[in-house]
C-alpha cells in the first residue's frame, strides 16, 4: 500500500503544466473522449467572471481570425502601394531615358518627380567647384564641395537614398528657389558606374526631392524605388557625359 502511494505521489510530482499542455497538444481529441469535463472546466475572464472552455475557445478563434484578417488587409494595402509606386517609377524612368541632354534630364526631374511623388520641389544637383565654364549650353545646378559637406554633414557620404526632416539651413541650401519652406526631403546619391568623381566633368550628381510637410519623407520609408531611379539616372548621366 505504501509503495502504491509513493508511486502515485511521484506521478503527481512529475505532472506539471508543460506535461499537461504537451499531452493535450498531442491528443487533440482528448475532450471528445472526455466530453463531460467540458461542463466542469471554467476559465476566469476579467469582469465577466468564469466562462466555459468552449466559450473561451470560440473567443480565441475570433481573435485569431481578426488578427489574420488584419494581416491580409495589411498585405493587400502594401501590395497596392507597391503597385502604385512601381507605376510612378516606370513613368519617371521612361521620361528620363528619352532625355538627350543634362538640361533635359534636369527638367524632367524637376517636373515629373514633383508630380509623381506628391512633392513640392525636386532637382538634379552637381557637387563641384567648377565655375561652369566647362559646360556647353547646359543649364545645371552646381553646389560647391566644401559648403555642401558642411551643410549636409555625415549625410554627404551616404551611399544610398536617405529620407529625413531638414534643418532650415539645409533646406535653403538644397532648394534655394523654393517658394515654400521645405521641411523634409529624399536625398538620392547618384553614382555613375563607369565614371569616377575625377572623370565627372560636371561634378558628383545628387538628386533631391523636397516636401513642405514634416513627415512626407521620413526615415521609415522604403527607398527601393528611389534607389532604382538613382541607378537609372546614373547610367543615363554616364552616357550623356561619356
Residue, then its C-alpha position, 0 to 999 in steps of 0.5 A: x500500500x505504501x509503495x502504491x502511494x509513493x508511486x502515485x505521489x511521484x506521478x503527481x510530482x512529475x505532472x506539471x503544466x508543460x506535461x499537461x499542455x504537451x499531452x493535450x497538444x498531442x491528443x487533440x481529441x482528448x475532450x471528445x473522449x472526455x466530453x463531460x469535463x467540458x461542463x466542469x472546466x471554467x476559465x476566469x475572464x476579467x469582469x465577466x467572471x468564469x466562462x466555459x472552455x468552449x466559450x473561451x475557445x470560440x473567443x480565441x478563434x475570433x481573435x485569431x481570425x481578426x488578427x489574420x484578417x488584419x494581416x491580409x488587409x495589411x498585405x493587400x494595402x502594401x501590395x497596392x502601394x507597391x503597385x502604385x509606386x512601381x507605376x510612378x517609377x516606370x513613368x519617371x524612368x521612361x521620361x528620363x531615358x528619352x532625355x538627350x541632354x543634362x538640361x533635359x534630364x534636369x527638367x524632367x526631374x524637376x517636373x515629373x518627380x514633383x508630380x509623381x511623388x506628391x512633392x513640392x520641389x525636386x532637382x538634379x544637383x552637381x557637387x563641384x567647384x567648377x565655375x561652369x565654364x566647362x559646360x556647353x549650353x547646359x543649364x545645371x545646378x552646381x553646389x560647391x564641395x566644401x559648403x555642401x559637406x558642411x551643410x549636409x554633414x555625415x549625410x554627404x557620404x551616404x551611399x544610398x537614398x536617405x529620407x529625413x526632416x531638414x534643418x532650415x539651413x539645409x533646406x535653403x541650401x538644397x532648394x534655394x528657389x523654393x517658394x515654400x519652406x521645405x521641411x523634409x526631403x529624399x536625398x538620392x546619391x547618384x553614382x555613375x558606374x563607369x565614371x569616377x568623381x575625377x572623370x565627372x566633368x560636371x561634378x558628383x550628381x545628387x538628386x533631391x526631392x523636397x516636401x513642405x510637410x514634416x513627415x512626407x519623407x521620413x526615415x521609415x520609408x522604403x527607398x527601393x524605388x528611389x534607389x532604382x531611379x538613382x541607378x537609372x539616372x546614373x547610367x543615363x548621366x554616364x552616357x550623356x557625359x561619356 
